[in-house]
Amino acid sequence: MPYDPDFSAPTHRVTLEGRDRLTISGVEDVERFDESEIVMNTAEGALVVTGENLHIDKLSLDGGELHVDGRVDALSYEDAPLARGSGLLARFFGG
């Protein structure tokens, strides 16, 4: 693949404010979510957020940014990548 000076890899950043406001950038797909767990693919691998009363406040498809409200108990990265094309965004957009 030739060098492209305009290409930049997706930036992955996790910002937790207290335990009740989480912002994640570099989100590629949301696999599943409920009030106790959100599972997503990010630029750095599969990320699992667990807690209570978790709600996706905002999901920006263009910027790959996810905002979550609720009590965050843990963030963990999975070793094995999640299967591509089976997540929430793929179902919405026919992937």
Secondary structure by P-SEA (a helix, b strand, c coil): cccccccccbbbbbbbccccbbbbccccccccccccbbbbbccccbbbbbbccccccccccccbbbbbbccccbbbbbcccccccccaaaaaacc
